[in-house]
Amino acid sequence: MSAHWVGKDGSIVRIYEGVVPEFAWSLLGSLYGSLYSSRAWLRHHGDEEGAGAAVLWRSGAVVAILLFRRGAGSVGVINEGMTVQSRDLDTFAECFFAMPNAPDVISLHAIAKTWVPSNRPQLHAFCSEDFVIDLPSSEDAYLRALGPATRKNLRRHRNRLQREHPSAVFRVVPGAQAADWQIRGIIALNAARMRTKNVVPAIDETETQRLIGMVHDCGEVGLLTIGNRICGGTVFFRFGEDVASRVIAHDPAYDTYRLGTLCCYLTICHCIERGAKRFHLMEGHAQYKLDLLGQYRRLYHTVIYRSFWPMLRNAPEALRISANGWLLQANRWLLTKLDRDDTLPWRMARRARRIWRARQGGFLEKA
């Protein structure tokens, strides 16, 4: 079932209820370059079945796609991690609110902050983040763009690794050719690294099986081996001109070589060679992301209300969303200060955190 709606600017929205047409799936990657807007992610995480699609056409071309599910008086957009232009989001909202079975609320999770230009009530609460590297045209250009200290450290660690471990090799295996044990090996290294920090690994067996399926569908695996042993690696996915890194790991026994950062850098160079334009290091603060030129991007939970009355009726939920956003921002600020501020109070706080983690035996880190 589908319906048409024509916007004030002549754009056309077609609503597909309960089905996503094949052409929409094929365009999602080039439109958004987001792992969380990909068919592979949605299929392996159980979100593909029963989803509908709202497709926006302008000047004969598809400019935006929102995948959605209907609830009681609501429309929930299920693709995430993308940037939706303000003009396009306004057109989608006008379309949904003009339909006979119009929802009171439209919600989108983890998108770049976008204000709807109409006067409709709306809510924006911080909920996630991404670190994005704009990739140059060559490895040399990327290396020159890095800070002097980062450039020096990469060369030093790479040369030392080759000198002390001549058998060390980094190679990228296409997902269709990657063996399950190779993917599991990288995930196991990530888990081992987390345990050295008294952090409970976030990728469990269920998520491991999902990642294996996704890699075979549309991923690649970077392997750094010494002899016949996997000592570091990456799991990443490409969508259009964008690459999303899902796992970066190394054996804690090789900490002095900074193998994790080295694997990430070599993966980025591989993607530059293949013509990628952006590399997403995903959520989670870490110094290496900044060192490798990752630019911080905030993502927001966005809610658009049909009028003020639905907003008032949903006030408790709106307050909960806002409070969660404030708490998450405070948490991110605190973690950033703990990791990067070298003044005495924060050094003492870092020591207290290490003691607390050791006594607690770890805490759950969000994937």
C-alpha positions as CSV (number, residue, x, y, z in Angstrom):
1,M,0.0,0.0,0.0
2,S,1.4,3.4,-0.9
3,A,0.1,7.0,-0.9
4,H,1.3,10.3,-2.5
5,W,1.6,13.7,-1.0
6,V,2.8,16.9,-2.7
7,G,4.6,19.5,-0.7
8,K,4.4,23.3,-1.1
9,D,7.7,23.4,-3.0
10,G,6.5,20.7,-5.5
11,S,8.4,17.9,-3.8
12,I,6.6,14.5,-3.7
13,V,6.5,12.1,-0.7
14,R,5.4,8.6,-1.3
15,I,4.5,6.6,1.8
16,Y,4.9,2.8,1.7
17,E,3.0,1.2,4.6
18,G,4.5,-1.9,6.0
19,V,7.0,-2.5,3.1
20,V,10.3,-1.0,2.0
21,P,10.7,-1.1,-1.8
22,E,14.0,-2.5,-3.1
23,F,15.1,0.8,-4.7
24,A,14.9,2.5,-1.2
25,W,17.1,-0.1,0.3
26,S,19.7,0.3,-2.4
27,L,19.7,4.1,-2.0
28,L,20.1,4.3,1.8
29,G,23.8,3.8,1.8
30,S,24.6,6.5,-0.8
31,L,22.1,8.9,0.9
32,Y,23.3,8.6,4.5
33,G,26.5,6.5,4.7
34,S,25.3,5.4,8.2
35,L,25.8,1.9,9.6
36,Y,22.5,2.3,11.5
37,S,20.7,3.2,8.3
38,S,21.9,0.2,6.4
39,R,19.8,-2.8,5.4
40,A,22.5,-5.1,6.9
41,W,22.2,-3.6,10.3
42,L,18.4,-3.5,10.3
43,R,18.1,-7.1,9.0
44,H,20.5,-8.6,11.5
45,H,19.0,-6.7,14.4
46,G,15.5,-7.6,13.6
47,D,14.2,-4.2,12.4
48,E,13.7,-4.9,8.7
49,E,10.5,-6.9,8.9
50,G,7.3,-4.9,8.9
51,A,9.0,-1.5,8.4
52,G,7.5,1.1,6.1
53,A,9.2,3.8,4.0
54,A,8.6,7.5,3.4
55,V,10.5,8.5,0.2
56,L,11.0,12.1,-0.7
57,W,11.4,13.1,-4.4
58,R,12.6,16.5,-5.5
59,S,13.4,17.5,-9.1
60,G,13.0,13.9,-10.2
61,A,15.5,12.5,-7.7
62,V,15.2,10.8,-4.3
63,V,16.7,13.2,-1.7
64,A,15.6,11.5,1.6
65,I,14.3,8.2,2.9
66,L,12.8,7.5,6.4
67,L,12.1,4.0,7.4
68,F,9.3,3.9,10.0
69,R,6.9,1.9,12.2
70,R,3.6,3.1,13.4
71,G,2.5,3.0,17.0
72,A,-0.5,4.2,18.9
73,G,-0.7,7.8,17.6
74,S,2.9,7.9,16.7
75,V,5.4,7.3,13.9
76,G,8.9,6.0,14.9
77,V,11.7,6.4,12.4
78,I,14.0,3.4,12.7
79,N,17.0,4.4,10.6
80,E,19.6,6.3,12.6
81,G,22.9,8.1,12.4
82,M,22.1,10.3,9.4
83,T,21.7,13.9,8.6
84,V,18.3,14.9,7.4
85,Q,18.0,18.4,5.9
86,S,15.7,20.8,7.8
87,R,13.7,21.4,4.7
88,D,13.2,17.6,4.1
89,L,12.3,16.8,7.6
90,D,9.7,19.6,7.5
91,T,8.2,18.1,4.3
92,F,8.0,14.6,5.9
93,A,6.3,16.1,9.0
94,E,3.7,18.0,6.9
95,C,3.1,14.8,4.9
96,F,2.5,12.5,8.0
97,F,0.4,15.1,9.8
98,A,-1.8,15.7,6.7
99,M,-2.7,12.0,6.3
100,P,-6.2,10.7,7.4
101,N,-4.6,8.5,10.1
102,A,-2.2,11.3,11.2
103,P,0.0,10.6,14.1
104,D,0.4,13.0,17.0
105,V,4.1,12.4,17.4
106,I,7.0,11.7,15.0
107,S,10.2,10.5,16.7
108,L,13.7,10.1,15.2
109,H,16.6,8.7,17.1
110,A,20.3,9.6,16.9
111,I,20.2,12.0,14.0
112,A,22.2,15.2,13.4
113,K,20.4,18.1,15.1
114,T,17.8,19.5,12.6
115,W,15.2,22.1,13.4
116,V,11.9,21.9,11.6
117,P,11.3,25.4,10.2
118,S,7.5,25.2,10.8
119,N,6.0,26.3,14.1
120,R,5.3,22.8,15.3
121,P,6.5,22.0,18.8
122,Q,9.7,19.9,18.8
123,L,12.2,18.3,21.2
124,H,15.9,17.7,20.7
125,A,17.8,15.7,23.3
126,F,21.4,14.5,23.1
127,C,21.6,10.7,22.8
128,S,24.7,9.6,21.0
129,E,27.8,10.8,19.1
130,D,30.1,10.0,16.2
131,F,33.7,10.9,15.3
132,V,34.0,11.4,11.6
133,I,37.2,11.8,9.5
134,D,37.0,13.6,6.2
135,L,39.3,11.6,4.1
136,P,41.7,13.3,1.6
137,S,42.6,11.8,-1.8
138,S,45.8,10.0,-0.8
139,E,47.6,8.4,2.2
140,D,50.4,11.0,1.9
141,A,47.9,13.8,2.2
142,Y,46.3,12.2,5.2
143,L,49.7,11.6,6.9
144,R,50.7,15.3,6.3
145,A,47.4,16.4,7.8
146,L,48.0,14.6,11.1
147,G,49.6,16.4,14.0
148,P,53.5,16.2,14.2
149,A,53.4,14.1,17.4
150,T,50.8,11.6,15.9
151,R,52.8,11.4,12.7
152,K,56.0,10.7,14.5
153,N,54.4,8.1,16.8
154,L,52.8,6.2,13.9
155,R,56.1,6.0,12.1
156,R,58.1,5.0,15.2
157,H,55.7,2.3,16.3
158,R,55.3,0.9,12.8
159,N,59.1,0.8,12.2
160,R,59.7,-0.7,15.6
161,L,57.1,-3.4,15.0
162,Q,58.7,-4.3,11.7
163,R,62.1,-4.3,13.2
164,E,61.3,-6.5,16.2
165,H,58.6,-8.6,14.5
166,P,59.6,-9.0,10.8
167,S,56.7,-11.4,10.2
168,A,54.1,-8.7,11.1
169,V,51.7,-8.1,8.2
170,F,48.5,-6.0,7.9
171,R,46.0,-7.1,5.3
172,V,42.3,-6.5,4.5
173,V,40.0,-9.5,3.8
174,P,36.8,-8.9,1.9
175,G,33.8,-9.9,4.0
176,A,32.6,-12.6,1.7
177,Q,36.1,-14.3,2.1
178,A,36.5,-13.6,5.9
179,A,36.4,-16.7,8.1
180,D,34.2,-16.7,11.2
181,W,37.3,-17.5,13.3
182,Q,39.0,-14.3,12.0
183,I,36.1,-12.1,13.0
184,R,35.8,-13.8,16.4
185,G,39.5,-13.4,16.9
186,I,39.3,-9.7,16.6
187,I,36.2,-9.5,18.9
188,A,38.1,-11.7,21.4
189,L,41.0,-9.3,21.4
190,N,38.6,-6.4,22.0
191,A,37.1,-8.3,25.0
192,A,40.6,-9.0,26.4
193,R,41.5,-5.4,26.1
194,M,38.4,-4.3,27.9
195,R,39.1,-6.8,30.7
196,T,42.5,-5.3,31.3
197,K,40.6,-2.1,32.2
198,N,38.1,-4.0,34.4
199,V,35.4,-3.2,31.9
200,V,32.8,-5.8,30.9
201,P,32.9,-6.4,27.1
202,A,29.8,-5.1,25.4
203,I,29.9,-7.4,22.4
204,D,28.3,-10.7,23.6
205,E,27.7,-13.9,21.6
206,T,24.4,-12.6,20.1
207,E,26.0,-9.4,18.8
208,T,29.0,-11.5,17.6
209,Q,26.8,-13.6,15.5
210,R,25.1,-10.5,14.1
211,L,28.4,-8.9,13.2
212,I,29.6,-12.1,11.5
213,G,26.5,-12.1,9.3
214,M,26.9,-8.4,8.5
215,V,30.6,-8.8,7.6
216,H,29.7,-11.5,5.2
217,D,27.0,-9.3,3.7
218,C,28.8,-5.9,3.3
219,G,31.9,-5.7,5.6
220,E,35.6,-6.1,5.5
221,V,38.1,-7.3,8.1
222,G,41.6,-5.8,8.7
223,L,44.0,-8.3,10.1
224,L,47.4,-7.6,11.7
225,T,49.2,-10.9,12.1
226,I,52.6,-11.8,13.6
227,G,53.5,-15.2,12.4
228,N,50.2,-17.0,12.1
229,R,48.6,-15.3,15.0
230,I,46.1,-12.5,14.9
231,C,47.4,-9.7,17.1
232,G,45.2,-6.8,16.0
233,G,42.5,-5.9,13.6
234,T,39.4,-4.0,12.6
235,V,35.9,-4.9,11.5
236,F,34.3,-2.2,9.3
237,F,31.6,-1.6,6.7
238,R,31.2,0.6,3.7
239,F,28.1,2.4,2.6
240,G,28.4,4.6,-0.5
241,E,31.3,7.0,0.2
242,D,31.3,6.3,3.9
243,V,33.1,3.7,6.0
244,A,31.9,2.8,9.6
245,S,34.4,1.1,11.9
246,R,32.6,-1.3,14.3
247,V,35.5,-3.0,16.1
248,I,39.1,-2.0,16.6
249,A,41.2,-4.3,18.7
250,H,44.7,-5.5,19.6
251,D,46.4,-8.0,21.9
252,P,47.2,-6.2,25.2
253,A,50.6,-7.9,25.1
254,Y,51.5,-5.5,22.3
255,D,50.4,-2.3,24.0
256,T,53.8,-0.7,23.6
257,Y,53.4,-0.8,19.8
258,R,50.0,1.0,19.9
259,L,48.7,-1.8,17.7
260,G,45.1,-0.6,18.0
261,T,45.8,2.9,16.7
262,L,48.2,1.4,14.1
263,C,45.5,-1.0,12.8
264,C,43.0,1.9,12.7
265,Y,45.4,4.1,10.7
266,L,46.2,1.3,8.2
267,T,42.5,0.6,7.8
268,I,41.9,4.3,7.1
269,C,44.7,4.2,4.5
270,H,43.1,1.2,2.8
271,C,39.8,3.1,2.6
272,I,41.4,6.2,1.2
273,E,43.0,4.0,-1.5
274,R,39.5,2.6,-2.3
275,G,38.1,6.0,-2.7
276,A,36.1,6.5,0.5
277,K,35.3,10.1,1.5
278,R,34.5,9.7,5.2
279,F,35.5,7.3,8.0
280,H,33.3,7.0,11.0
281,L,34.9,6.0,14.3
282,M,31.5,5.8,15.9
283,E,30.5,6.6,19.5
284,G,32.8,6.6,22.5
285,H,35.5,9.1,23.5
286,A,39.1,8.0,23.0
287,Q,42.2,10.1,22.4
288,Y,43.2,8.2,19.3
289,K,40.0,9.3,17.5
290,L,41.1,12.9,17.9
291,D,44.7,12.1,17.0
292,L,43.5,10.6,13.8
293,L,41.5,13.7,12.9
294,G,38.1,12.5,14.0
295,Q,35.7,15.4,14.2
296,Y,33.1,15.2,17.0
297,R,29.5,15.1,15.9
298,R,26.6,15.1,18.3
299,L,23.5,13.0,17.6
300,Y,20.0,13.8,19.0
301,H,16.7,12.2,19.7
302,T,14.3,14.4,17.9
303,V,10.5,14.5,18.5
304,I,8.1,16.5,16.4
305,Y,4.5,17.1,17.7
306,R,1.4,17.8,15.6
307,S,0.4,20.5,18.0
308,F,0.9,21.7,21.5
309,W,-1.8,19.4,22.9
310,P,0.0,16.1,22.0
311,M,3.1,17.6,23.5
312,L,1.3,18.4,26.7
313,R,-0.2,14.9,26.8
314,N,3.2,13.4,26.4
315,A,4.9,15.7,28.8
316,P,6.2,12.9,31.2
317,E,7.9,11.2,28.2
318,A,9.3,14.5,27.0
319,L,10.8,15.2,30.4
320,R,12.3,11.7,30.6
321,I,13.9,12.1,27.1
322,S,15.3,15.5,28.1
323,A,16.6,14.3,31.5
324,N,18.3,11.3,29.8
325,G,20.0,13.7,27.3
326,W,21.2,16.0,30.1
327,L,22.5,13.1,32.1
328,L,24.3,11.6,29.1
329,Q,25.9,15.0,28.3
330,A,27.1,15.3,31.9
331,N,28.5,11.8,31.7
332,R,30.4,12.5,28.5
333,W,31.8,15.7,30.0
334,L,32.9,13.8,33.1
335,L,34.6,11.0,31.1
336,T,36.3,13.5,28.9
337,K,37.8,15.4,31.8
338,L,38.8,12.1,33.5
339,D,40.6,11.0,30.3
340,R,42.2,14.2,29.3
341,D,42.6,16.8,32.1
342,D,46.0,16.5,33.7
343,T,45.4,18.8,36.7
344,L,45.8,17.3,40.2
345,P,42.1,16.9,41.0
346,W,41.4,15.0,37.8
347,R,44.5,12.8,38.3
348,M,43.2,11.9,41.7
349,A,39.8,11.2,40.2
350,R,41.4,8.9,37.7
351,R,43.1,7.0,40.5
352,A,39.8,6.7,42.4
353,R,38.1,5.4,39.3
354,R,40.8,2.7,38.8
355,I,40.4,1.6,42.5
356,W,36.6,1.6,42.2
357,R,36.7,-0.5,38.9
358,A,39.0,-3.0,40.5
359,R,36.7,-3.5,43.5
360,Q,33.6,-3.6,41.4
361,G,35.1,-6.1,39.0
362,G,34.2,-4.1,36.0
363,F,31.1,-2.3,34.7
364,L,29.1,-2.5,31.5
365,E,30.3,-0.4,28.7
366,K,27.8,0.5,26.0
367,A,28.6,-0.8,22.5
